[in-house]
């Protein structure tokens, strides 16, 4: 009986957490969908959602930028190729150098669960090319509940968080707040951010006074060598109001404030990064035969992000700030109804994004445009039909997008139209097995950086880029045995007009080129005894350009991480205590786009340990150590679509991962 219980908990899941008590992959979810539950659980050690996901899912890789606010790669794609929403609201970062990716604008302590849907199979979302990541934050409850968390870790990491929820029969409230700070982490060789930069500088010196002077100028000032890596605060407030038995209004606000975030291998650091998310949702059920559920959502998100070289030596002679803002507004209306064996959804999705940026000196004197006040306006119509036929299910989807992109000034406008959709078939030979095959197509438009980004008076963007499309075939199978589960899936992605960065060009550095990505993923669990169970995940992908970019000879796609493995053994001593030991490892990264800045990375493997104990009914203690053997390694490559420090070695500066990290979390729930 206990083995059956464990299998229901870990079925098809390699996502049981080292930092977070992550939950199961829902077997009934749409194909290629991982459901990561209880993300706010007591085992959270930091606010960085990307870092937590990378350690648990083999299909997710990390783009390391700092101690926090990191980005993700899914199936060899990142940036705008991944759609991220927070409670249905689309959030965009303001930084063209991805210091504030969308996933960084929500903190782990506010998250209830995350769904990650691989591939182009979501017609409700704008621009979901390689994956759709839906973050759902915590919901208010009628009963008065709450929690208080204290987290401590190596390198002077401290965090305090609190949440309270309660209400009445018809109205429920939730309020949450947190604050945290962390020092510069040290890699396995004991080097903090300041030292990692200086070590890179030393390798690049070649005796040429002018060259060496420019290279050294990118280092941190000695006076700022012991700065904290980041300070971050967040607040969230929600109200759910049941207007009638069939109508509900949901209002929410999420605010994030980050100060002095250091980005060591980038020429600039963030002075601050502030974001706000406002959300209003209205749901009415059972309006009639053709409206089982009607949802109307209105949202607004905004980000304010000035970055500067003020902490670098170069600021003594040439202080510079790039101050950017972005604002996203959207409306979605969708109606669902049943018709015989069909569950039909039809809807309208509309959004308007403004992105604006300019360079200033230390006295905020205007020095030039970086992003020329660009509006991206989209309107879309979508429909989906889910058909249930005994052991078969069929999911049909269709979406039409009309998008216009308008900059200020003399740069040209762009208009795009796209039709996408999918057909997915699933077969359940029995209650413990599932086979599925899906074919889908989606698209996304170029963003304002790719089209219009400017620096030193030059237009580095390419104003006439085509939109990107992904036509993908996915095949998979899931099987649950008496004491084990296994899931396997393969995909083949045909990318039309994929946007690449061409480092050999002086202007218009972004270029369309067809490409392909293919790969497989394997995951499973095994219950060895009533107290011991194992889980694992393995992911592999490869990508090729159809032809080399202009003036180049390589066809390797950039940002295609090597094979990655996650594996763990879990021991439940009793209902109040458990232990976990896990291995996270990756093969040598040797398929690289060296002409555009990528370099060979050594393979790596680390061991993480964690234990949890309930001291009293409401008090829990978690102790853990990541990278037990203090390995020095890097997971993030140096593709030059990001502006990174480079010098005389001819290679871009790598950012090493944290070394041995101890943490302790104390959580009190009421």
C-alpha positions in Angstrom: 0.0 0.0 0.0 2.8 2.4 0.9 4.6 1.7 -2.4 1.4 2.6 -4.2 1.2 5.9 -2.3 4.8 6.7 -3.2 4.1 6.1 -6.9 1.1 8.4 -6.8 3.4 11.1 -5.4 6.4 10.7 -7.7 4.7 9.3 -10.8 6.8 10.1 -13.9 8.6 12.8 -11.9 12.2 13.7 -11.7 11.2 17.0 -10.2 11.3 16.2 -6.4 13.2 19.2 -5.1 16.6 19.9 -3.6 15.6 23.5 -2.9 11.9 23.2 -3.1 9.4 20.5 -2.4 8.4 20.1 -6.0 5.5 17.9 -6.9 4.4 15.5 -9.6 4.0 15.5 -13.3 0.3 15.3 -13.8 -0.4 12.2 -15.9 -3.7 13.7 -17.1 -2.0 17.0 -18.2 -1.5 17.8 -21.9 1.5 16.1 -23.5 4.9 17.3 -22.7 3.7 19.2 -19.6 5.5 19.2 -16.3 3.6 20.4 -13.3 5.8 21.7 -10.5 3.8 21.9 -7.3 4.3 23.5 -3.8 7.0 25.8 -5.0 6.6 28.0 -1.9 7.4 24.9 0.3 9.7 25.1 3.2 12.8 23.9 1.3 13.1 27.1 -0.7 16.6 28.5 -0.2 16.5 31.6 -2.5 14.2 33.6 -4.7 15.7 32.4 -8.0 13.1 30.3 -9.8 15.4 29.6 -12.7 18.1 28.1 -10.5 15.6 25.8 -8.7 14.1 24.6 -12.0 17.5 23.9 -13.6 18.5 21.6 -10.8 15.3 19.5 -11.0 14.4 19.2 -14.6 17.0 17.8 -17.1 15.2 19.6 -20.0 15.9 23.0 -18.4 19.3 24.7 -18.5 20.4 27.8 -16.8 21.8 31.1 -18.2 23.9 32.2 -15.3 24.1 36.0 -15.0 24.4 36.6 -11.2 23.5 35.2 -7.8 19.8 35.9 -8.7 17.6 36.9 -11.7 19.0 34.1 -14.0 17.4 33.0 -17.2 16.4 29.5 -18.6 16.9 27.5 -21.8 14.3 24.9 -22.7 15.0 22.5 -25.6 17.8 24.6 -26.9 15.8 27.9 -27.0 15.6 30.9 -24.7 14.6 34.5 -24.5 11.4 35.4 -26.4 11.2 31.8 -27.8 9.8 30.9 -24.3 6.5 32.4 -23.2 6.3 33.2 -19.5 3.1 34.3 -17.8 2.4 34.9 -14.1 -1.2 34.2 -13.2 -2.0 34.6 -16.9 -0.3 38.0 -17.1 2.6 38.3 -19.6 5.7 39.9 -18.1 8.6 41.2 -20.1 12.0 42.2 -18.9 13.3 45.8 -19.6 17.0 44.9 -20.0 18.1 44.1 -23.6 21.0 42.1 -21.9 18.5 39.8 -20.0 19.5 41.0 -16.5 15.8 40.8 -15.6 14.2 37.9 -17.6 10.4 37.3 -17.1 10.9 34.3 -14.8 12.8 36.6 -12.4 9.8 38.9 -11.7 8.1 36.4 -9.3 9.7 34.9 -6.2 9.6 31.3 -5.1 7.9 32.1 -1.8 4.9 33.5 -3.7 4.5 30.6 -6.1 1.9 27.8 -5.8 2.9 25.7 -8.8 4.4 26.0 -12.3 3.4 24.2 -15.5 6.0 23.9 -18.2 4.5 22.9 -21.6 7.2 21.9 -24.1 6.7 22.6 -27.8 4.3 24.7 -29.8 1.1 23.3 -28.4 -0.6 26.2 -26.6 -2.8 28.3 -28.8 -3.9 30.6 -26.0 -0.4 32.2 -25.6 1.3 34.7 -27.8 4.8 33.6 -28.9 5.1 30.2 -27.3 7.7 28.8 -29.6 9.8 26.2 -27.7 7.8 26.2 -24.4 5.1 27.9 -22.4 5.8 28.5 -18.7 2.8 29.3 -16.6 3.5 30.5 -13.1 0.5 30.3 -10.7 0.9 32.2 -7.4 -0.6 31.2 -4.1 -4.4 31.5 -3.6 -6.2 33.0 -0.6 -8.1 30.7 1.7 -11.3 31.2 3.8 -9.6 29.8 6.9 -7.0 32.0 8.6 -3.7 30.5 7.7 -0.1 31.7 7.2 3.5 31.0 7.5 6.8 32.6 8.5 10.1 31.6 7.0 13.7 32.3 8.0 16.4 31.2 5.6 20.2 31.4 6.0 23.0 30.3 3.7 26.7 30.6 2.8 28.1 33.9 1.7 25.9 35.9 4.1 22.6 34.9 2.5 19.6 35.9 4.6 15.9 35.9 3.9 12.7 36.4 5.8 9.2 35.9 4.4 5.7 35.9 5.7 2.2 35.2 4.4 -1.2 35.4 5.9 -4.5 34.5 4.3 -8.1 34.4 5.5 -11.6 35.6 4.9 -15.3 34.8 4.9 -17.7 32.7 2.9 -17.6 35.0 -0.1 -14.4 37.1 0.2 -10.9 35.9 0.8 -7.7 37.8 1.2 -3.9 37.0 1.0 -0.9 39.2 1.7 2.7 38.1 1.4 6.0 39.9 1.8 9.7 39.0 1.8 13.1 40.5 1.9 16.5 38.9 1.2 20.1 39.7 0.5 23.1 37.8 -0.5 26.8 38.4 -0.8 29.0 37.5 -3.7 29.1 33.7 -4.0 32.4 31.9 -4.3 33.1 29.3 -6.9 34.9 26.0 -6.2 38.3 27.7 -6.3 37.2 30.2 -3.6 36.9 33.2 -6.0 34.0 35.7 -5.5 32.7 37.9 -8.3 35.5 40.5 -7.8 38.2 37.8 -8.0 36.6 36.0 -11.0 36.7 39.2 -13.0 40.3 39.9 -12.0 41.4 36.4 -12.9 39.9 36.8 -16.3 41.6 40.2 -16.8 45.0 38.7 -15.8 44.7 36.1 -18.6 43.9 38.7 -21.2 46.8 41.1 -20.6 49.2 41.0 -23.6 51.6 43.9 -22.8 50.0 46.4 -25.2 49.4 49.4 -22.9 46.3 50.6 -24.8 44.7 47.1 -24.9 45.6 46.3 -21.3 44.2 49.6 -20.1 40.8 49.0 -21.8 40.6 45.5 -20.4 41.5 46.4 -16.8 38.9 49.2 -16.9 36.1 46.7 -17.0 37.1 45.3 -13.6 35.3 46.3 -10.4 36.7 49.2 -8.3 38.6 47.9 -5.3 36.3 50.1 -3.1 33.3 48.0 -4.4 35.0 44.6 -4.2 33.0 43.5 -1.1 29.5 44.7 -2.2 26.6 42.4 -1.7 25.5 40.6 -4.9 21.9 41.6 -4.5 19.1 42.9 -2.3 15.5 41.9 -3.1 12.1 42.7 -1.6 8.7 41.6 -2.7 5.0 42.1 -1.8 1.9 40.4 -3.0 -1.8 41.1 -2.2 -4.9 39.2 -3.5 -8.6 39.3 -3.1 -11.0 36.6 -4.3 -14.7 37.6 -4.2 -17.5 35.2 -5.0 -20.1 37.6 -6.3 -22.6 34.8 -6.7 -22.6 31.0 -6.8 -21.4 31.2 -10.4 -19.4 34.4 -10.5 -16.0 35.2 -9.1 -13.8 38.3 -9.2 -10.0 38.0 -8.6 -7.8 41.0 -8.0 -4.1 40.8 -7.3 -0.9 42.9 -7.2 2.7 41.8 -7.1 5.6 44.1 -6.6 9.3 43.3 -6.8 12.2 45.6 -5.8 15.8 44.6 -6.5 18.8 46.9 -5.6 22.4 46.9 -6.7 22.4 43.5 -8.5 26.0 42.6 -9.7 26.5 40.9 -13.1 30.2 40.0 -13.0 30.9 39.0 -16.6 28.8 41.9 -18.0 30.2 45.4 -18.5 27.3 46.9 -16.5 25.4 46.1 -13.2 21.8 46.9 -12.3 21.3 50.0 -10.1 17.9 48.6 -9.4 15.2 46.6 -11.0 11.6 47.3 -10.0 8.5 45.6 -11.4 4.7 45.7 -10.8 2.1 43.3 -11.9 -1.6 44.3 -11.7 -4.2 41.6 -12.5 -8.0 41.5 -12.7 -9.9 38.3 -13.6 -13.7 37.7 -13.8 -15.2 34.3 -14.2 -18.8 33.3 -14.7 -20.0 29.7 -15.0 -23.0 28.0 -16.5 -24.3 30.9 -18.6 -26.0 28.5 -20.9 -25.5 25.6 -23.2 -22.7 27.4 -25.1 -20.9 28.9 -22.1 -19.8 26.5 -19.4 -17.1 28.9 -18.3 -16.4 32.5 -19.4 -13.1 34.1 -18.4 -12.2 37.7 -18.8 -8.7 38.9 -17.7 -7.2 42.4 -17.8 -3.6 42.9 -16.7 -0.8 45.4 -16.7 2.9 44.8 -15.9 5.8 47.3 -15.9 9.5 47.2 -15.3 12.0 50.0 -14.5 15.6 49.0 -15.0 18.6 51.3 -15.0 22.0 49.6 -15.4 25.4 51.3 -15.3 29.2 50.9 -15.2 29.4 52.9 -12.0 30.9 50.1 -10.0 33.6 49.5 -12.6 37.0 51.2 -13.0 35.9 52.6 -16.4 33.4 54.9 -14.8 36.2 57.2 -13.5 36.7 58.3 -17.1 33.5 57.4 -18.9 30.5 56.8 -16.6 27.5 55.4 -18.5 24.0 54.4 -17.7 21.5 52.6 -19.9 18.0 53.3 -18.4 15.2 51.2 -19.8 11.5 50.7 -19.1 8.9 48.4 -20.4 5.1 48.3 -20.0 2.8 45.4 -21.0 -1.0 45.6 -21.1 -3.3 42.8 -22.1 -6.8 41.5 -22.3 -7.9 37.9 -22.8 -11.5 36.7 -23.2 -12.2 33.0 -23.6 -15.4 30.9 -23.5 -15.6 27.2 -22.9 -18.5 24.8 -23.5 -19.2 21.1 -24.0 -20.8 19.6 -27.0 -21.3 15.8 -26.9 -17.7 14.5 -26.6 -16.1 17.9 -27.4 -14.8 20.4 -25.0 -14.5 23.6 -27.0 -12.7 26.9 -26.2 -12.8 30.0 -28.3 -11.2 33.3 -27.4 -9.6 36.6 -28.1 -6.1 37.7 -26.9 -4.8 41.2 -27.2 -1.7 42.9 -25.9 0.4 46.1 -26.2 4.0 46.3 -25.1 6.0 49.5 -25.0 9.8 49.3 -24.7 12.0 52.4 -24.3 15.6 53.0 -23.4 18.4 55.6 -23.6 22.0 56.2 -22.5 22.9 58.8 -19.9 26.0 59.9 -18.1 26.5 60.1 -14.3 24.5 63.3 -14.2 21.6 61.8 -16.2 22.5 63.9 -19.2 21.0 62.2 -22.3 23.7 60.5 -24.6 21.7 58.6 -27.1 18.9 56.0 -27.7 19.2 52.3 -27.0 15.6 51.1 -27.6 13.7 53.7 -29.6 10.3 53.8 -27.7 8.8 50.8 -29.5 5.2 49.7 -29.4 4.4 46.0 -30.2 0.6 45.5 -30.6 -0.9 42.1 -31.0 -4.4 40.8 -31.5 -5.2 37.1 -31.9 -8.1 34.8 -32.2 -7.9 31.2 -31.0 -10.0 28.0 -30.8 -9.4 24.6 -29.3 -11.4 21.4 -29.4 -10.6 18.5 -27.0 -12.3 15.3 -28.1 -12.7 12.3 -25.8 -13.3 8.9 -27.5 -13.0 6.1 -24.9 -9.3 5.2 -25.0 -8.4 8.0 -27.4 -8.3 11.7 -27.0 -7.7 14.3 -29.7 -6.8 17.9 -29.1 -7.1 20.3 -32.0 -6.0 24.0 -31.8 -5.8 27.0 -34.1 -4.5 30.5 -33.5 -4.3 33.6 -35.8 -2.0 36.5 -34.9 -1.9 40.0 -36.3 1.0 42.1 -34.9 2.4 45.5 -35.6 5.7 46.9 -34.3 6.1 50.7 -34.4 9.3 52.6 -33.3 9.7 56.3 -33.0 12.0 58.1 -35.4 13.0 57.1 -38.9 13.3 53.4 -38.4 10.7 51.3 -40.4 7.6 49.8 -38.9 6.9 46.1 -39.2 3.7 44.1 -39.6 3.3 40.4 -39.2 0.5 37.9 -39.7 0.7 34.2 -38.6 -1.5 31.2 -38.5 -0.6 28.3 -36.1 -2.1 25.3 -34.5 -1.7 21.7 -33.5 -3.2 18.3 -33.5 -2.4 15.9 -30.7 -3.6 12.4 -30.3 -3.3 10.3 -27.1 -4.0 6.6 -26.6 -4.6 5.0 -23.2 -4.4 1.2 -23.7 -5.0 0.8 -20.0 -5.2 3.0 -16.9 -1.4 2.8 -16.3 -0.2 3.5 -19.9 -0.3 6.4 -22.3 1.0 7.0 -25.8 0.9 10.3 -27.6 1.8 12.0 -30.9 1.6 15.7 -31.6 2.2 18.0 -34.5 2.2 21.7 -33.9 3.2 25.0 -35.3 3.6 28.4 -33.6 5.4 31.7 -34.3 6.8 34.7 -32.6 7.7 38.2 -33.8 11.2 39.8 -33.5 11.5 41.9 -30.4 12.6 45.5 -30.3 16.2 44.7 -29.5 16.5 42.4 -32.4 14.9 44.9 -34.7 16.1 48.3 -33.5 18.7 48.2 -30.7 21.3 51.0 -31.0 24.7 51.7 -29.4 27.2 54.5 -30.1 25.0 55.8 -32.9 25.0 52.4 -34.7 21.8 50.3 -35.3 22.9 46.8 -34.1 19.4 45.5 -34.6 18.1 44.4 -38.0 14.9 46.3 -38.9 13.7 43.9 -41.6 13.7 40.6 -39.7 11.0 38.0 -40.5 8.9 36.4 -37.8 10.1 33.0 -36.5 8.1 29.8 -36.8 8.5 26.4 -35.2 6.9 23.3 -36.7 7.4 20.4 -34.3 6.7 16.7 -34.0 6.5 15.1 -30.5 6.2 11.5 -29.7 6.0 10.0 -26.2 5.0 7.2 -23.9 4.3 6.9 -20.1 4.0 3.7 -18.2 3.4 2.9 -14.5 4.4 -0.5 -13.1 3.8 -2.0 -9.7 6.8 -0.2 -8.2 8.2 2.0 -10.9 7.3 4.6 -13.6 9.0 5.6 -16.8 8.4 8.2 -19.4 10.1 8.7 -22.7 9.6 11.4 -25.3 11.4 12.6 -28.5 10.9 15.7 -30.5 12.0 17.1 -33.9 11.7 20.9 -34.4 11.9 22.6 -37.7 12.6 26.3 -37.2 11.8 28.8 -39.9 13.6 32.1 -40.0 15.1 31.5 -36.6 16.9 34.7 -35.3 20.6 34.3 -34.8 23.3 36.8 -33.7 26.1 37.4 -36.2 29.2 38.7 -34.4 31.1 39.4 -37.6 28.7 42.3 -38.6 29.3 45.8 -37.5 25.6 46.7 -37.8 22.4 44.8 -38.3 23.8 41.9 -36.4 20.7 39.7 -36.2 19.9 37.4 -39.0 17.2 35.0 -40.0 18.1 31.4 -40.9 16.2 28.1 -40.9 17.4 25.5 -38.5 16.5 22.2 -36.8 16.6 20.9 -33.2 15.9 17.4 -32.2 16.3 15.5 -28.9 14.9 13.1 -26.4 14.0 13.0 -22.7 13.8 10.0 -20.3 12.6 10.1 -16.8 11.3 7.7 -14.2 11.0 6.6 -10.6 11.5 3.4 -8.7 10.2 2.5 -5.2 12.8 0.2 -3.6 11.2 -0.2 -0.2 8.5 1.3 1.9 11.0 4.1 2.9 13.4 4.4 -0.1 12.6 5.6 -3.6 14.7 6.8 -6.5 14.0 9.3 -9.4 16.0 10.2 -12.5 15.8 12.3 -15.6 17.9 12.5 -18.7 17.7 15.1 -21.6 19.7 15.4 -24.9 19.3 17.8 -27.8 21.2 18.8 -30.9 20.7 21.7 -33.3 21.9 22.8 -36.7 21.5 25.8 -38.9 20.5 25.1 -42.5 23.4 27.2 -43.7 26.2 29.3 -42.1 25.4 32.9 -41.4 26.7 35.6 -43.7 30.5 35.6 -43.7 30.7 32.5 -41.4 31.3 28.8 -41.9 29.8 27.0 -38.8 26.4 25.4 -38.8 26.2 24.5 -35.1 23.3 26.2 -33.4 24.2 28.2 -30.3 22.7 27.6 -26.8 22.2 23.9 -27.3 23.2 22.5 -23.9 24.9 19.1 -23.7 23.3 15.9 -22.3 22.2 16.4 -18.7 21.3 14.0 -16.0 19.5 14.4 -12.7 19.2 11.4 -10.3 18.4 11.1 -6.6 17.7 8.7 -3.8 15.1 9.6 -1.2 14.7 8.2 2.3 11.6 8.8 4.5 12.5 8.0 8.0 8.9 8.6 9.1 6.2 11.1 8.5 8.2 13.8 10.1 11.6 13.4 8.6 13.2 12.7 5.2 16.6 12.8 3.5 17.6 13.3 -0.1 20.9 12.8 -2.0 21.0 13.9 -5.6 23.4 14.1 -8.5 23.2 16.7 -11.2 25.6 16.3 -14.1 26.2 17.3 -17.7 28.4 16.1 -20.6 31.2 18.2 -22.0 29.7 21.1 -24.1 31.6 20.6 -27.3 29.1 21.4 -30.0 29.4 25.1 -30.0 29.0 28.2 -32.2 32.5 29.5 -31.7 32.2 32.2 -34.4 29.6 33.9 -32.3 31.4 33.6 -28.9 30.7 30.2 -27.5 33.5 28.1 -26.1 34.1 24.5 -25.0 32.9 23.8 -21.5 34.1 20.8 -19.4 31.6 18.2 -18.3 30.6 18.5 -14.7 28.8 16.7 -11.9 27.8 17.8 -8.4 26.2 16.2 -5.4 23.5 17.9 -3.3 22.2 16.7 0.1 19.2 17.8 2.0 17.3 16.8 5.2 14.0 17.9 6.6 12.6 17.4 10.1 9.3 18.5 11.6 10.2 19.6 15.1 6.6 20.3 16.2 3.3 20.2 14.4 3.9 23.6 12.8 7.6 24.1 12.9 10.0 22.5 10.3 13.7 22.7 9.9 15.6 22.0 6.6 19.3 21.6 6.4 21.2 21.2 3.1 24.4 21.5 1.2 24.7 22.0 -2.6 27.9 21.1 -4.5 29.1 19.0 -1.6 32.6 18.4 -3.1 33.1 22.1 -3.9 33.5 21.6 -7.7 34.5 24.5 -10.0 32.3 24.4 -13.1 30.2 26.5 -15.5 26.8 25.7 -16.9 26.2 28.8 -19.0 28.0 29.4 -22.3 29.0 32.8 -23.8 26.9 33.3 -26.9 27.4 37.0 -27.9 23.8 37.8 -28.3 24.4 38.9 -24.7 27.0 41.7 -24.1 29.7 40.0 -22.0 33.2 41.1 -21.0 35.8 40.0 -23.6 39.4 40.7 -23.9 42.8 39.7 -25.2 42.3 35.9 -24.9 39.8 36.1 -27.7 37.3 34.4 -25.4 34.4 35.8 -23.5 34.5 35.7 -19.7 32.8 32.6 -18.3 30.7 32.8 -15.1 31.5 29.9 -12.7 28.7 28.4 -10.6 28.6 28.6 -6.8 30.9 26.3 -4.9 29.9 24.4 -1.7 26.8 26.1 -0.3 25.3 25.3 3.1 21.8 26.5 3.9 19.3 26.2 6.8 15.6 27.1 6.6 13.1 27.4 9.5 9.4 27.5 8.7 6.5 28.1 11.0 3.0 27.5 9.7 -0.3 28.5 11.4 
